[in-house]
Amino acid sequence: MRILWAGMAALTLLGMVGCRSAYVEADVKNTSGAPVSLVEVDYPSASFGVESLAAGATYHYRFKILGEGATKIVWTDATRKEHSVAGPRLQEGQQGTLTVTIAGGSAVWEPVLK
């Protein structure tokens, strides 16, 4: 009986070690040459952001996609002008990396997701 319980416990632990949640490693880079503020990235069912991002700085965030839908980045430049750039559609279960580079009044999205 003890061998049976030990075997079941070992199988349970092996199963738990193999399970991983799908997540996205995101970076928001500011290459605009000036600080930006009120940076917000919207993705399906949530958003993340940072109050300010210095010129040349990168903000890192990790998230899980729940549901599916569009992405968007919104930020305010040094002249207090708000910018908004649509990004790719994301689907639940995708994982990988997502880089958004703010360059002046525009943004470049680089998704590497599977």
C-alpha positions as CSV (number, residue, x, y, z in Angstrom):
1,M,0.0,0.0,0.0
2,R,2.8,2.4,0.8
3,I,4.4,1.7,-2.6
4,L,1.1,2.6,-4.3
5,W,0.8,5.9,-2.4
6,A,4.5,6.8,-3.0
7,G,4.0,6.1,-6.7
8,M,0.9,8.2,-6.9
9,A,2.6,11.1,-5.1
10,A,5.6,10.9,-7.4
11,L,3.3,11.0,-10.5
12,T,1.5,14.0,-9.1
13,L,4.7,15.9,-8.5
14,L,6.0,15.1,-11.9
15,G,2.8,16.4,-13.4
16,M,3.0,19.6,-11.5
17,V,6.6,20.2,-12.6
18,G,5.7,19.9,-16.2
19,C,2.8,22.4,-16.1
20,R,3.5,26.0,-17.0
21,S,1.2,28.9,-17.7
22,A,1.4,30.6,-21.0
23,Y,2.7,34.2,-20.5
24,V,4.0,37.1,-22.6
25,E,7.2,39.0,-21.7
26,A,6.6,42.6,-22.8
27,D,9.1,45.4,-23.2
28,V,8.1,49.1,-23.9
29,K,11.2,51.0,-25.2
30,N,11.4,54.7,-25.5
31,T,13.7,55.7,-28.5
32,S,12.0,59.1,-29.0
33,G,14.9,61.1,-27.7
34,A,12.8,62.6,-24.9
35,P,11.0,61.4,-21.9
36,V,7.4,60.2,-22.2
37,S,4.7,59.9,-19.6
38,L,1.4,58.1,-18.8
39,V,2.4,55.1,-20.9
40,E,-0.4,52.5,-21.0
41,V,-0.6,49.2,-23.0
42,D,-4.0,47.7,-23.4
43,Y,-4.4,44.0,-24.2
44,P,-7.4,41.6,-24.0
45,S,-9.0,41.9,-20.5
46,A,-6.4,44.1,-18.9
47,S,-3.7,46.8,-19.2
48,F,-0.3,47.8,-17.8
49,G,1.7,50.9,-17.8
50,V,4.2,53.2,-16.2
51,E,3.9,56.9,-15.1
52,S,7.0,58.0,-17.0
53,L,9.7,56.5,-19.2
54,A,13.0,58.3,-19.7
55,A,14.6,58.6,-23.1
56,G,16.4,55.4,-24.0
57,A,14.7,53.5,-21.1
58,T,12.8,50.2,-21.3
59,Y,9.9,49.1,-19.1
60,H,9.5,45.3,-18.7
61,Y,6.2,43.6,-17.8
62,R,5.0,40.0,-17.8
63,F,1.3,39.1,-18.4
64,K,-1.1,36.3,-19.3
65,I,-3.6,36.7,-22.1
66,L,-7.2,36.0,-21.0
67,G,-9.6,36.1,-23.9
68,E,-8.8,37.6,-27.3
69,G,-8.7,41.1,-28.8
70,A,-6.7,44.0,-29.9
71,T,-3.8,45.8,-28.3
72,K,-3.1,49.5,-28.1
73,I,-0.4,51.7,-26.6
74,V,-1.2,55.3,-25.4
75,W,1.4,57.8,-24.2
76,T,2.0,61.5,-23.7
77,D,5.1,63.1,-25.3
78,A,7.3,65.8,-23.8
79,T,5.1,68.5,-25.4
80,R,2.0,67.0,-23.6
81,K,0.5,65.6,-26.8
82,E,-1.2,62.3,-26.4
83,H,-0.5,59.5,-29.0
84,S,-2.3,56.2,-29.6
85,V,-1.1,53.3,-31.8
86,A,-3.0,50.1,-32.4
87,G,-1.1,46.8,-32.2
88,P,-1.7,43.2,-33.0
89,R,-4.6,41.0,-32.0
90,L,-3.8,38.6,-29.2
91,Q,-5.4,35.3,-28.4
92,E,-5.7,33.4,-25.1
93,G,-2.9,30.8,-24.7
94,Q,-0.3,32.7,-26.8
95,Q,3.1,33.1,-25.2
96,G,6.4,34.6,-26.2
97,T,7.7,38.2,-26.4
98,L,6.1,41.5,-27.3
99,T,8.2,44.6,-27.8
100,V,6.7,48.1,-28.4
101,T,9.1,50.8,-29.4
102,I,8.0,54.4,-29.0
103,A,9.8,56.5,-31.7
104,G,8.6,60.1,-31.8
105,G,4.9,60.2,-32.5
106,S,4.7,56.6,-33.6
107,A,5.2,53.1,-32.1
108,V,6.5,49.9,-33.7
109,W,5.1,46.6,-32.5
110,E,7.3,43.5,-32.6
111,P,5.3,40.4,-31.5
112,V,7.0,37.0,-31.4
113,L,4.2,34.8,-30.1
114,K,3.1,31.2,-30.6
